[in-house]
Amino acid sequence: PGGLRVRVRLAPGVAERLGGRGTVFVMARDPDGPPMPVAAERHDLAALPLEIVLDDADSPMPTRVLSQLEAVLVSARVSAGGSVERGPDDVEAAPVRVELPSDDVVELVIGAE
């Protein structure tokens, strides 16, 4: 399995609102399962725009990996405080449902209205 290609960028004005600081979390999770992601990566806000590949190596739990699923919800969030836990000042991209396997690039825009 080649993994899932994801491109993440900020909507205009979001970087200024965040003061240029924050941690980006890109996640894929089972649409019908627990909130725990099956694949996740963490990057500095300065790395945006970003193109990554989420795959089984990005799984926080080796017993549940991306390649086992038929579909995932892919999302991205900037944590102002740098925590993986959701915070009141976080800015998110709308989640995108993707049927697997997929050769498409998933486009996520953080802070888009």
The first five atom37 places (N, CA, C, CB, O) and aatype in JSON, in Angstrom:
{
  "aatype": [14, 7, 7, 10, 1, 19, 1, 19, 1, 10, 0, 14, 7, 19, 0, 6, 1, 10, 7, 7, 1, 7, 16, 19, 13, 19, 12, 0, 1, 3, 14, 3, 7, 14, 14, 12, 14, 19, 0, 0, 6, 1, 8, 3, 10, 0, 0, 10, 14, 10, 6, 9, 19, 10, 3, 3, 0, 3, 15, 14, 12, 14, 16, 1, 19, 10, 15, 5, 10, 6, 0, 19, 10, 19, 15, 0, 1, 19, 15, 0, 7, 7, 15, 19, 6, 1, 7, 14, 3, 3, 19, 6, 0, 0, 14, 19, 1, 19, 6, 10, 14, 15, 3, 3, 19, 19, 6, 10, 19, 9, 7, 0, 6],
  "atom_mask": [
    [1, 1, 1, 1, 1],
    [1, 1, 1, 0, 1],
    [1, 1, 1, 0, 1],
    [1, 1, 1, 1, 1],
    [1, 1, 1, 1, 1],
    [1, 1, 1, 1, 1],
    [1, 1, 1, 1, 1],
    [1, 1, 1, 1, 1],
    [1, 1, 1, 1, 1],
    [1, 1, 1, 1, 1],
    [1, 1, 1, 1, 1],
    [1, 1, 1, 1, 1],
    [1, 1, 1, 0, 1],
    [1, 1, 1, 1, 1],
    [1, 1, 1, 1, 1],
    [1, 1, 1, 1, 1],
    [1, 1, 1, 1, 1],
    [1, 1, 1, 1, 1],
    [1, 1, 1, 0, 1],
    [1, 1, 1, 0, 1],
    [1, 1, 1, 1, 1],
    [1, 1, 1, 0, 1],
    [1, 1, 1, 1, 1],
    [1, 1, 1, 1, 1],
    [1, 1, 1, 1, 1],
    [1, 1, 1, 1, 1],
    [1, 1, 1, 1, 1],
    [1, 1, 1, 1, 1],
    [1, 1, 1, 1, 1],
    [1, 1, 1, 1, 1],
    [1, 1, 1, 1, 1],
    [1, 1, 1, 1, 1],
    [1, 1, 1, 0, 1],
    [1, 1, 1, 1, 1],
    [1, 1, 1, 1, 1],
    [1, 1, 1, 1, 1],
    [1, 1, 1, 1, 1],
    [1, 1, 1, 1, 1],
    [1, 1, 1, 1, 1],
    [1, 1, 1, 1, 1],
    [1, 1, 1, 1, 1],
    [1, 1, 1, 1, 1],
    [1, 1, 1, 1, 1],
    [1, 1, 1, 1, 1],
    [1, 1, 1, 1, 1],
    [1, 1, 1, 1, 1],
    [1, 1, 1, 1, 1],
    [1, 1, 1, 1, 1],
    [1, 1, 1, 1, 1],
    [1, 1, 1, 1, 1],
    [1, 1, 1, 1, 1],
    [1, 1, 1, 1, 1],
    [1, 1, 1, 1, 1],
    [1, 1, 1, 1, 1],
    [1, 1, 1, 1, 1],
    [1, 1, 1, 1, 1],
    [1, 1, 1, 1, 1],
    [1, 1, 1, 1, 1],
    [1, 1, 1, 1, 1],
    [1, 1, 1, 1, 1],
    [1, 1, 1, 1, 1],
    [1, 1, 1, 1, 1],
    [1, 1, 1, 1, 1],
    [1, 1, 1, 1, 1],
    [1, 1, 1, 1, 1],
    [1, 1, 1, 1, 1],
    [1, 1, 1, 1, 1],
    [1, 1, 1, 1, 1],
    [1, 1, 1, 1, 1],
    [1, 1, 1, 1, 1],
    [1, 1, 1, 1, 1],
    [1, 1, 1, 1, 1],
    [1, 1, 1, 1, 1],
    [1, 1, 1, 1, 1],
    [1, 1, 1, 1, 1],
    [1, 1, 1, 1, 1],
    [1, 1, 1, 1, 1],
    [1, 1, 1, 1, 1],
    [1, 1, 1, 1, 1],
    [1, 1, 1, 1, 1],
    [1, 1, 1, 0, 1],
    [1, 1, 1, 0, 1],
    [1, 1, 1, 1, 1],
    [1, 1, 1, 1, 1],
    [1, 1, 1, 1, 1],
    [1, 1, 1, 1, 1],
    [1, 1, 1, 0, 1],
    [1, 1, 1, 1, 1],
    [1, 1, 1, 1, 1],
    [1, 1, 1, 1, 1],
    [1, 1, 1, 1, 1],
    [1, 1, 1, 1, 1],
    [1, 1, 1, 1, 1],
    [1, 1, 1, 1, 1],
    [1, 1, 1, 1, 1],
    [1, 1, 1, 1, 1],
    [1, 1, 1, 1, 1],
    [1, 1, 1, 1, 1],
    [1, 1, 1, 1, 1],
    [1, 1, 1, 1, 1],
    [1, 1, 1, 1, 1],
    [1, 1, 1, 1, 1],
    [1, 1, 1, 1, 1],
    [1, 1, 1, 1, 1],
    [1, 1, 1, 1, 1],
    [1, 1, 1, 1, 1],
    [1, 1, 1, 1, 1],
    [1, 1, 1, 1, 1],
    [1, 1, 1, 1, 1],
    [1, 1, 1, 1, 1],
    [1, 1, 1, 0, 1],
    [1, 1, 1, 1, 1],
    [1, 1, 1, 1, 1]
  ],
  "atom_positions": [
    [[0.84, -1.21, 0.0], [0.0, 0.0, 0.0], [0.87, 1.26, 0.0], [-0.95, 0.01, 1.23], [1.84, 1.37, 0.76]],
    [[0.5, 2.19, -0.87], [1.3, 3.4, -1.0], [0.96, 4.48, -0.01], [0.0, 0.0, 0.0], [1.66, 5.5, 0.05]],
    [[-0.08, 4.3, 0.78], [-0.45, 5.34, 1.73], [-1.39, 6.36, 1.11], [0.0, 0.0, 0.0], [-1.86, 6.19, -0.01]],
    [[-1.64, 7.4, 1.85], [-2.62, 8.41, 1.48], [-1.91, 9.75, 1.38], [-3.8, 8.47, 2.5], [-1.36, 10.25, 2.36]],
    [[-1.93, 10.34, 0.18], [-1.27, 11.63, -0.02], [-2.19, 12.76, 0.46], [-0.89, 11.83, -1.51], [-3.36, 12.82, 0.09]],
    [[-1.63, 13.65, 1.28], [-2.4, 14.74, 1.85], [-1.63, 16.04, 1.68], [-2.71, 14.48, 3.36], [-0.44, 16.12, 1.98]],
    [[-2.34, 17.06, 1.18], [-1.76, 18.4, 1.05], [-2.51, 19.31, 2.01], [-1.85, 18.94, -0.45], [-3.74, 19.37, 2.0]],
    [[-1.75, 20.02, 2.86], [-2.35, 20.88, 3.88], [-1.84, 22.3, 3.72], [-2.04, 20.35, 5.31], [-0.64, 22.52, 3.55]],
    [[-2.76, 23.25, 3.76], [-2.36, 24.66, 3.73], [-3.3, 25.46, 4.61], [-2.37, 25.21, 2.27], [-4.35, 24.98, 5.04]],
    [[-2.91, 26.7, 4.88], [-3.73, 27.59, 5.69], [-4.58, 28.48, 4.8], [-2.85, 28.45, 6.62], [-4.14, 28.89, 3.73]],
    [[-5.79, 28.78, 5.24], [-6.61, 29.77, 4.56], [-5.97, 31.14, 4.78], [-8.09, 29.74, 5.09], [-5.25, 31.33, 5.77]],
    [[-6.21, 32.1, 3.88], [-5.62, 33.43, 4.04], [-5.98, 34.03, 5.4], [-6.1, 34.36, 2.91], [-7.12, 33.92, 5.86]],
    [[-5.0, 34.66, 6.04], [-5.24, 35.35, 7.31], [-5.1, 34.49, 8.55], [0.0, 0.0, 0.0], [-5.03, 35.01, 9.66]],
    [[-5.05, 33.16, 8.38], [-5.0, 32.27, 9.55], [-3.64, 32.35, 10.24], [-5.3, 30.83, 9.14], [-3.57, 32.35, 11.47]],
    [[-2.56, 32.4, 9.48], [-1.22, 32.46, 10.09], [-1.08, 33.7, 10.97], [-0.12, 32.47, 8.99], [-0.51, 33.63, 12.05]],
    [[-1.61, 34.82, 10.49], [-1.55, 36.06, 11.27], [-2.36, 35.92, 12.56], [-2.07, 37.25, 10.44], [-1.94, 36.37, 13.62]],
    [[-3.53, 35.3, 12.45], [-4.39, 35.1, 13.62], [-3.7, 34.23, 14.67], [-5.73, 34.46, 13.19], [-3.9, 34.42, 15.88]],
    [[-2.88, 33.28, 14.21], [-2.18, 32.38, 15.13], [-0.86, 32.97, 15.61], [-1.93, 31.03, 14.45], [-0.18, 32.38, 16.44]],
    [[-0.5, 34.13, 15.09], [0.76, 34.73, 15.47], [1.96, 33.95, 14.96], [0.0, 0.0, 0.0], [3.06, 34.07, 15.49]],
    [[1.73, 33.15, 13.91], [2.82, 32.39, 13.32], [3.27, 31.19, 14.15], [0.0, 0.0, 0.0], [4.26, 30.54, 13.81]],
    [[2.56, 30.9, 15.24], [2.96, 29.79, 16.11], [1.86, 28.74, 16.18], [3.28, 30.3, 17.53], [0.67, 29.05, 16.1]],
    [[2.27, 27.5, 16.32], [1.31, 26.41, 16.49], [1.88, 25.11, 15.97], [0.0, 0.0, 0.0], [2.93, 25.08, 15.32]],
    [[1.18, 24.05, 16.28], [1.55, 22.71, 15.85], [0.44, 22.16, 14.98], [1.83, 21.78, 17.07], [-0.73, 22.24, 15.33]],
    [[0.82, 21.6, 13.83], [-0.16, 21.04, 12.89], [-0.26, 19.54, 13.12], [0.25, 21.35, 11.42], [0.74, 18.83, 13.13]],
    [[-1.48, 19.06, 13.28], [-1.75, 17.63, 13.38], [-2.56, 17.22, 12.17], [-2.49, 17.26, 14.71], [-3.61, 17.8, 11.9]],
    [[-2.08, 16.23, 11.42], [-2.8, 15.68, 10.27], [-3.16, 14.25, 10.64], [-1.93, 15.75, 8.93], [-2.29, 13.46, 11.02]],
    [[-4.46, 13.92, 10.54], [-4.93, 12.63, 11.04], [-5.88, 11.95, 10.07], [-5.62, 12.81, 12.38], [-6.59, 12.6, 9.3]],
    [[-5.87, 10.63, 10.12], [-6.87, 9.83, 9.41], [-7.48, 8.91, 10.46], [-6.24, 9.01, 8.2], [-6.78, 8.29, 11.25]],
    [[-8.82, 8.83, 10.44], [-9.47, 7.94, 11.4], [-10.62, 7.2, 10.74], [-9.98, 8.72, 12.62], [-11.11, 7.59, 9.69]],
    [[-11.02, 6.13, 11.39], [-12.13, 5.31, 10.92], [-13.41, 6.13, 11.06], [-12.23, 3.97, 11.72], [-13.74, 6.56, 12.16]],
    [[-14.16, 6.35, 9.96], [-15.38, 7.16, 10.04], [-16.42, 6.56, 10.99], [-15.99, 7.32, 8.65], [-17.24, 7.29, 11.54]],
    [[-16.38, 5.24, 11.18], [-17.39, 4.58, 12.02], [-16.78, 4.05, 13.31], [-18.05, 3.45, 11.26], [-17.42, 3.29, 14.04]],
    [[-15.53, 4.46, 13.59], [-14.85, 3.89, 14.75], [-14.57, 4.92, 15.82], [0.0, 0.0, 0.0], [-15.17, 5.99, 15.84]],
    [[-13.66, 4.57, 16.72], [-13.31, 5.48, 17.81], [-12.59, 6.72, 17.3], [-12.43, 4.75, 18.84], [-12.11, 6.73, 16.17]],
    [[-12.52, 7.77, 18.12], [-11.88, 9.01, 17.66], [-10.37, 8.9, 17.51], [-12.19, 10.12, 18.62], [-9.74, 9.76, 16.89]],
    [[-9.77, 7.86, 18.08], [-8.32, 7.67, 17.98], [-7.93, 7.5, 16.51], [-7.87, 6.44, 18.81], [-8.51, 6.67, 15.81]],
    [[-6.93, 8.27, 16.03], [-6.56, 8.14, 14.62], [-5.87, 6.81, 14.32], [-5.63, 9.29, 14.23], [-5.23, 6.21, 15.19]],
    [[-6.02, 6.35, 13.07], [-5.28, 5.16, 12.61], [-3.95, 5.58, 11.98], [-6.13, 4.36, 11.58], [-3.06, 4.76, 11.78]],
    [[-3.83, 6.87, 11.68], [-2.56, 7.43, 11.19], [-2.55, 8.9, 11.57], [-2.4, 7.24, 9.63], [-3.56, 9.59, 11.47]],
    [[-1.38, 9.39, 12.01], [-1.27, 10.8, 12.4], [0.17, 11.26, 12.26], [-1.76, 11.01, 13.85], [1.12, 10.51, 12.5]],
    [[0.32, 12.53, 11.87], [1.63, 13.16, 11.82], [1.52, 14.53, 12.47], [2.17, 13.28, 10.35], [0.46, 15.16, 12.47]],
    [[2.65, 14.97, 13.03], [2.72, 16.26, 13.72], [3.81, 17.08, 13.03], [3.02, 16.09, 15.26], [4.9, 16.57, 12.76]],
    [[3.51, 18.36, 12.74], [4.47, 19.24, 12.07], [4.38, 20.64, 12.66], [4.2, 19.28, 10.53], [3.36, 21.01, 13.25]],
    [[5.44, 21.43, 12.51], [5.41, 22.83, 12.93], [4.57, 23.63, 11.94], [6.85, 23.41, 13.04], [4.51, 23.3, 10.75]],
    [[3.94, 24.68, 12.43], [3.13, 25.55, 11.58], [3.97, 26.1, 10.43], [2.54, 26.71, 12.41], [3.47, 26.27, 9.32]],
    [[5.25, 26.37, 10.68], [6.15, 26.93, 9.66], [6.33, 25.99, 8.46], [7.5, 27.24, 10.27], [6.77, 26.43, 7.4]],
    [[6.0, 24.7, 8.63], [6.17, 23.73, 7.55], [5.08, 23.86, 6.48], [6.16, 22.31, 8.11], [5.22, 23.31, 5.39]],
    [[4.0, 24.59, 6.77], [2.9, 24.74, 5.8], [3.3, 25.71, 4.71], [1.62, 25.21, 6.5], [4.05, 26.65, 4.97]],
    [[2.81, 25.52, 3.47], [2.02, 24.38, 3.0], [2.86, 23.1, 3.0], [1.47, 24.64, 1.59], [4.08, 23.13, 2.89]],
    [[2.16, 22.0, 3.14], [2.81, 20.73, 3.42], [2.18, 19.65, 2.55], [2.71, 20.37, 4.91], [0.96, 19.63, 2.37]],
    [[3.0, 18.75, 2.02], [2.46, 17.56, 1.36], [3.11, 16.35, 2.01], [2.71, 17.59, -0.21], [4.33, 16.22, 2.02]],
    [[2.27, 15.46, 2.54], [2.76, 14.28, 3.26], [2.06, 13.03, 2.75], [2.55, 14.44, 4.79], [1.09, 13.11, 1.99]],
    [[2.56, 11.89, 3.18], [1.9, 10.62, 2.92], [1.62, 9.96, 4.26], [2.77, 9.69, 1.99], [2.55, 9.65, 5.02]],
    [[0.35, 9.74, 4.56], [-0.03, 9.0, 5.76], [-0.06, 7.52, 5.39], [-1.43, 9.48, 6.33], [-0.67, 7.14, 4.39]],
    [[0.6, 6.69, 6.2], [0.57, 5.25, 5.93], [0.62, 4.48, 7.25], [1.76, 4.85, 5.02], [0.53, 5.06, 8.33]],
    [[0.77, 3.17, 7.14], [0.72, 2.33, 8.34], [1.81, 2.69, 9.35], [0.86, 0.87, 7.94], [1.63, 2.47, 10.55]],
    [[2.92, 3.24, 8.89], [4.01, 3.62, 9.8], [3.61, 4.79, 10.7], [5.25, 3.99, 9.0], [4.26, 5.02, 11.72]],
    [[2.55, 5.52, 10.33], [2.09, 6.67, 11.11], [1.02, 6.3, 12.14], [1.54, 7.74, 10.18], [0.44, 7.17, 12.78]],
    [[0.77, 5.0, 12.3], [-0.27, 4.57, 13.23], [0.21, 4.65, 14.68], [-0.71, 3.14, 12.91], [1.3, 4.18, 15.0]],
    [[-0.6, 5.27, 15.57], [-0.24, 5.28, 16.98], [-0.48, 3.91, 17.63], [-1.04, 6.36, 17.71], [0.03, 3.64, 18.72]],
    [[-1.25, 3.07, 16.96], [-1.56, 1.73, 17.49], [-1.25, 0.69, 16.42], [-3.06, 1.63, 17.95], [-1.96, 0.63, 15.42]],
    [[-0.22, -0.13, 16.6], [0.16, -1.1, 15.56], [-0.92, -2.14, 15.27], [1.43, -1.8, 15.96], [-0.86, -2.82, 14.24]],
    [[-1.89, -2.28, 16.16], [-2.96, -3.26, 15.95], [-4.06, -2.71, 15.05], [-3.56, -3.69, 17.28], [-4.92, -3.47, 14.59]],
    [[-4.05, -1.41, 14.78], [-5.08, -0.81, 13.94], [-4.4, 0.18, 13.01], [-6.2, -0.1, 14.81], [-3.96, 1.26, 13.43]],
    [[-4.31, -0.19, 11.74], [-3.56, 0.62, 10.78], [-4.42, 1.03, 9.59], [-2.32, -0.13, 10.29], [-5.48, 0.44, 9.32]],
    [[-3.94, 2.04, 8.89], [-4.66, 2.63, 7.76], [-5.06, 1.6, 6.7], [-3.81, 3.7, 7.12], [-6.19, 1.62, 6.21]],
    [[-4.14, 0.7, 6.36], [-4.39, -0.25, 5.27], [-5.5, -1.26, 5.6], [-3.11, -0.99, 4.94], [-5.95, -1.97, 4.71]],
    [[-5.93, -1.33, 6.85], [-7.02, -2.24, 7.23], [-8.4, -1.67, 6.91], [-6.93, -2.57, 8.71], [-9.39, -2.4, 6.94]],
    [[-8.47, -0.38, 6.63], [-9.78, 0.27, 6.48], [-10.19, 0.44, 5.02], [-9.75, 1.63, 7.16], [-9.35, 0.52, 4.12]],
    [[-11.51, 0.49, 4.81], [-12.05, 0.73, 3.46], [-12.26, 2.22, 3.2], [-13.37, -0.01, 3.28], [-12.31, 2.65, 2.05]],
    [[-12.38, 3.0, 4.28], [-12.57, 4.45, 4.16], [-12.01, 5.11, 5.41], [-14.08, 4.82, 3.95], [-11.96, 4.5, 6.48]],
    [[-11.59, 6.37, 5.26], [-11.12, 7.14, 6.41], [-11.63, 8.57, 6.32], [-9.58, 7.14, 6.48], [-11.99, 9.06, 5.25]],
    [[-11.67, 9.23, 7.47], [-11.9, 10.67, 7.53], [-10.53, 11.3, 7.77], [-12.95, 11.07, 8.68], [-9.86, 11.0, 8.75]],
    [[-10.13, 12.18, 6.85], [-8.83, 12.84, 6.95], [-9.08, 14.27, 7.41], [-8.06, 12.8, 5.59], [-9.93, 14.97, 6.86]],
    [[-8.32, 14.7, 8.42], [-8.5, 16.06, 8.94], [-7.16, 16.65, 9.33], [-9.47, 16.06, 10.14], [-6.16, 15.94, 9.48]],
    [[-7.15, 17.96, 9.5], [-5.96, 18.66, 9.95], [-6.39, 19.76, 10.92], [-5.15, 19.25, 8.74], [-7.46, 20.35, 10.79]],
    [[-5.51, 20.0, 11.89], [-5.83, 20.99, 12.92], [-4.54, 21.66, 13.36], [-6.55, 20.34, 14.13], [-3.5, 21.02, 13.48]],
    [[-4.63, 22.98, 13.59], [-3.51, 23.69, 14.19], [-3.84, 23.88, 15.65], [-3.23, 25.07, 13.47], [-4.86, 24.47, 16.0]],
    [[-2.97, 23.36, 16.5], [-3.1, 23.55, 17.94], [-2.24, 24.73, 18.34], [-2.69, 22.25, 18.72], [-1.02, 24.7, 18.22]],
    [[-2.9, 25.79, 18.83], [-2.17, 26.99, 19.23], [-1.22, 26.66, 20.38], [-3.15, 28.11, 19.65], [-0.12, 27.21, 20.46]],
    [[-1.63, 25.77, 21.28], [-0.83, 25.42, 22.43], [0.13, 24.27, 22.2], [0.0, 0.0, 0.0], [0.94, 23.95, 23.07]],
    [[0.05, 23.63, 21.02], [0.94, 22.53, 20.7], [0.5, 21.18, 21.24], [0.0, 0.0, 0.0], [1.22, 20.2, 21.12]],
    [[-0.7, 21.13, 21.82], [-1.18, 19.89, 22.43], [-2.02, 19.1, 21.45], [-1.98, 20.18, 23.69], [-2.74, 19.67, 20.62]],
    [[-1.93, 17.77, 21.54], [-2.74, 16.91, 20.7], [-4.22, 16.99, 21.13], [-2.23, 15.43, 20.77], [-5.12, 16.7, 20.34]],
    [[-4.47, 17.39, 22.38], [-5.85, 17.58, 22.86], [-6.41, 18.86, 22.24], [-5.89, 17.65, 24.42], [-5.7, 19.85, 22.09]],
    [[-7.7, 18.81, 21.89], [-8.35, 19.98, 21.3], [-8.4, 21.15, 22.28], [-9.78, 19.61, 20.84], [-8.68, 20.97, 23.47]],
    [[-8.11, 22.35, 21.77], [-8.15, 23.55, 22.61], [-9.06, 24.6, 22.01], [0.0, 0.0, 0.0], [-9.4, 24.52, 20.83]],
    [[-9.45, 25.6, 22.8], [-10.4, 26.61, 22.34], [-9.87, 27.49, 21.2], [-10.8, 27.49, 23.49], [-10.66, 28.04, 20.43]],
    [[-8.55, 27.62, 21.09], [-7.98, 28.47, 20.04], [-7.52, 27.7, 18.82], [-6.82, 29.25, 20.6], [-6.9, 28.27, 17.92]],
    [[-7.82, 26.41, 18.77], [-7.41, 25.6, 17.63], [-8.18, 26.0, 16.37], [-7.62, 24.1, 17.93], [-9.31, 26.47, 16.44]],
    [[-7.53, 25.8, 15.23], [-8.15, 26.08, 13.94], [-8.1, 24.78, 13.14], [-7.43, 27.27, 13.17], [-7.06, 24.12, 13.08]],
    [[-9.24, 24.41, 12.53], [-9.33, 23.11, 11.86], [-9.68, 23.25, 10.38], [-10.35, 22.24, 12.55], [-10.17, 24.28, 9.92]],
    [[-9.4, 22.17, 9.66], [-9.88, 22.02, 8.28], [-11.09, 21.09, 8.32], [-8.75, 21.45, 7.32], [-11.17, 20.22, 9.18]],
    [[-12.02, 21.28, 7.41], [-13.16, 20.38, 7.34], [-12.66, 18.98, 6.99], [-14.22, 20.87, 6.3], [-11.86, 18.83, 6.06]],
    [[-13.12, 17.94, 7.72], [-12.67, 16.59, 7.41], [-13.15, 16.13, 6.03], [-13.17, 15.62, 8.48], [-14.22, 16.53, 5.57]],
    [[-12.35, 15.3, 5.38], [-12.67, 14.77, 4.06], [-12.73, 13.26, 4.14], [-11.62, 15.23, 2.99], [-11.81, 12.62, 4.65]],
    [[-13.83, 12.68, 3.64], [-13.96, 11.21, 3.62], [-13.29, 10.7, 2.35], [-15.47, 10.76, 3.68], [-13.51, 11.22, 1.26]],
    [[-12.46, 9.67, 2.51], [-11.73, 9.1, 1.39], [-11.93, 7.59, 1.38], [-10.21, 9.46, 1.47], [-11.74, 6.92, 2.39]],
    [[-12.34, 7.06, 0.22], [-12.45, 5.61, 0.06], [-11.05, 5.08, -0.26], [-13.49, 5.22, -1.09], [-10.34, 5.67, -1.07]],
    [[-10.67, 4.0, 0.38], [-9.33, 3.43, 0.19], [-9.36, 2.17, -0.66], [-8.69, 3.12, 1.54], [-10.37, 1.47, -0.65]],
    [[-8.3, 1.87, -1.39], [-7.11, 2.71, -1.58], [-7.42, 3.89, -2.49], [-5.95, 1.89, -2.15], [-8.36, 3.84, -3.28]],
    [[-6.63, 4.95, -2.38], [-6.86, 6.15, -3.18], [-5.54, 6.68, -3.72], [-7.57, 7.23, -2.35], [-4.54, 6.74, -3.0]],
    [[-5.55, 7.06, -4.99], [-4.37, 7.7, -5.6], [-4.51, 9.21, -5.6], [-4.17, 7.19, -7.03], [-3.59, 9.93, -5.99]],
    [[-5.67, 9.7, -5.15], [-5.92, 11.14, -5.14], [-5.12, 11.82, -4.04], [-7.42, 11.42, -4.95], [-4.7, 11.19, -3.06]],
    [[-4.9, 13.12, -4.22], [-4.3, 13.93, -3.16], [-5.45, 14.58, -2.4], [-3.3, 15.01, -3.73], [-6.28, 15.27, -2.99]],
    [[-5.5, 14.36, -1.09], [-6.54, 14.97, -0.25], [-6.11, 16.39, 0.07], [-6.78, 14.14, 1.06], [-5.02, 16.61, 0.61]],
    [[-6.96, 17.36, -0.28], [-6.64, 18.78, -0.05], [-7.35, 19.25, 1.21], [-7.06, 19.67, -1.28], [-8.57, 19.17, 1.3]],
    [[-6.58, 19.73, 2.19], [-7.16, 20.25, 3.43], [-6.73, 21.7, 3.6], [-6.72, 19.41, 4.65], [-5.55, 22.03, 3.51]],
    [[-7.72, 22.59, 3.85], [-7.42, 24.0, 4.05], [-7.84, 24.36, 5.48], [-8.16, 24.9, 2.98], [-9.03, 24.4, 5.8]],
    [[-6.85, 24.62, 6.32], [-7.12, 24.93, 7.71], [-7.63, 26.36, 7.84], [-5.85, 24.73, 8.56], [-7.01, 27.31, 7.37]],
    [[-8.79, 26.49, 8.49], [-9.36, 27.8, 8.73], [-10.26, 28.32, 7.63], [0.0, 0.0, 0.0], [-10.71, 29.46, 7.68]],
    [[-10.53, 27.49, 6.61], [-11.43, 27.92, 5.52], [-12.86, 27.96, 6.07], [-11.33, 26.94, 4.27], [-13.27, 27.09, 6.84]],
    [[-13.59, 28.97, 5.68], [-14.99, 29.1, 6.16], [-15.9, 28.18, 5.4], [-15.48, 30.55, 6.02], [-17.11, 28.15, 5.67]]
  ]
}
